[in-house]
Amino acid sequence: MKLLVVKIYHKFKYAILGLWDGLSKDKSIQIQWVIAMLVLSISFVFPLTKIEWIIVLLLCFSVLALEYFNSALEAIVDLVSPQ
């Protein structure tokens, strides 16, 4: 069992570090995380069906994924641009 946990950790190590790096350094990612947590918190107040919960979760995580992608793209452009 311990070996399985170690293997899983090594597979996801850099993904988790990347998520943490973006969250700790990028202001726009921090804002999107806060908004996603607010949306999820407010969603508990309303009686949502399973489909509505799936839609809310998919939209929240899609926005976060696109924000990480945007930040990565901005970093690449900053490296390549002559200014």
C-alpha positions as CSV (number, residue, x, y, z in Angstrom):
1,M,0.0,0.0,0.0
2,K,2.8,2.4,0.9
3,L,4.5,1.7,-2.4
4,L,1.3,2.6,-4.3
5,V,1.0,5.9,-2.4
6,V,4.6,6.8,-3.3
7,K,4.0,5.9,-7.0
8,I,0.9,8.1,-7.1
9,Y,2.8,10.9,-5.3
10,H,5.6,10.8,-7.9
11,K,3.1,10.9,-10.8
12,F,1.4,14.0,-9.5
13,K,4.3,15.8,-7.8
14,Y,4.9,18.3,-10.5
15,A,1.3,18.9,-11.2
16,I,0.6,19.7,-7.5
17,L,3.7,21.9,-7.4
18,G,2.6,23.8,-10.5
19,L,-0.9,24.4,-9.0
20,W,0.7,25.7,-5.8
21,D,3.2,27.8,-7.7
22,G,0.4,29.5,-9.7
23,L,-1.7,30.0,-6.6
24,S,1.2,31.5,-4.6
25,K,2.6,33.8,-7.2
26,D,-0.1,34.8,-9.7
27,K,-2.6,37.4,-8.5
28,S,-5.2,36.6,-11.2
29,I,-5.1,32.9,-10.3
30,Q,-5.6,33.8,-6.6
31,I,-8.6,35.9,-7.5
32,Q,-10.1,33.1,-9.6
33,W,-9.6,30.6,-6.7
34,V,-11.4,33.0,-4.3
35,I,-14.3,33.5,-6.7
36,A,-14.6,29.7,-7.2
37,M,-14.6,29.1,-3.5
38,L,-17.3,31.8,-3.1
39,V,-19.4,30.3,-5.8
40,L,-19.1,26.8,-4.3
41,S,-19.9,28.2,-0.8
42,I,-23.0,30.0,-2.1
43,S,-24.1,27.0,-4.0
44,F,-24.6,25.1,-0.7
45,V,-27.3,27.6,0.2
46,F,-29.4,26.8,-2.8
47,P,-31.0,23.4,-3.4
48,L,-29.2,22.3,-6.6
49,T,-29.8,19.1,-8.4
50,K,-27.0,16.7,-9.3
51,I,-26.8,18.0,-12.8
52,E,-26.6,21.6,-11.6
53,W,-23.8,20.7,-9.2
54,I,-21.9,19.1,-12.0
55,I,-22.4,22.2,-14.2
56,V,-21.2,24.5,-11.4
57,L,-18.1,22.3,-10.7
58,L,-17.2,22.0,-14.4
59,L,-17.5,25.7,-14.9
60,C,-15.5,26.6,-11.8
61,F,-12.7,24.2,-12.8
62,S,-12.8,25.2,-16.4
63,V,-12.3,28.8,-15.5
64,L,-9.4,27.9,-13.2
65,A,-7.8,25.7,-15.9
66,L,-8.1,28.5,-18.4
67,E,-6.6,31.0,-16.0
68,Y,-3.6,28.7,-15.5
69,F,-3.3,28.3,-19.2
70,N,-3.5,32.0,-19.7
71,S,-0.8,32.6,-17.1
72,A,1.5,30.1,-18.7
73,L,1.0,31.7,-22.1
74,E,1.7,35.1,-20.7
75,A,5.0,33.8,-19.2
76,I,6.0,32.3,-22.6
77,V,5.2,35.6,-24.4
78,D,7.2,37.5,-21.8
79,L,10.2,35.3,-22.4
80,V,10.0,35.6,-26.1
81,S,9.1,39.2,-26.5
82,P,12.0,41.6,-27.0
83,Q,10.8,44.2,-24.6
